[in-house]
């Protein structure tokens, strides 16, 4: 909730409509390059390499191309170091909690 309601709403609101589609890539975007200006300053191929672990086909590329192109038109606020750190911590904590939930109980 904090990722969508706080970070996305403030820094990259256009990304929210794509947020539920591919969780691994979404968290990578939030973790490594949530600020739209940072994404807009990258070539698409660089952005693609940062946020993906494997290529899954044309739909994935189209979705990420749309996010990449929206970044240059975003109305989001610029992120500072504290906000970037918050994004990293929230993503890392969410992954950690999900791993604990997945562990079989002994």
Phi, psi and omega in degrees: 000318182294327179295310183286313186283333181256301187286306182297315182300326184271320191256331181208066185299332181293336180287337185303323182291344177262352192299325184278359190276317180216099189299319181300312179291321179301313180294326177294320178297312180298318184290317190253333186202059181286329182293122183303323179298326178292317179294315182298331180281354180261152167291152181302317182298324177293314177302314181301315180295324182292319190261357180242153174255337176202156180275129183245006176121187188293323181298320178297313181297319180297316179299313181290327174297319179296315178299316179299315181289325177295333182299327181283346180249007188295147176262006182294158178282152173293145180266143173261180180298323181295320179291321176298318178296317179301316179299315180297315181295316181297318179294314180298318180294319178299316178298319180297315180297319179296325177293319178297319180295323181289333183299134176292141180278135181249000000 
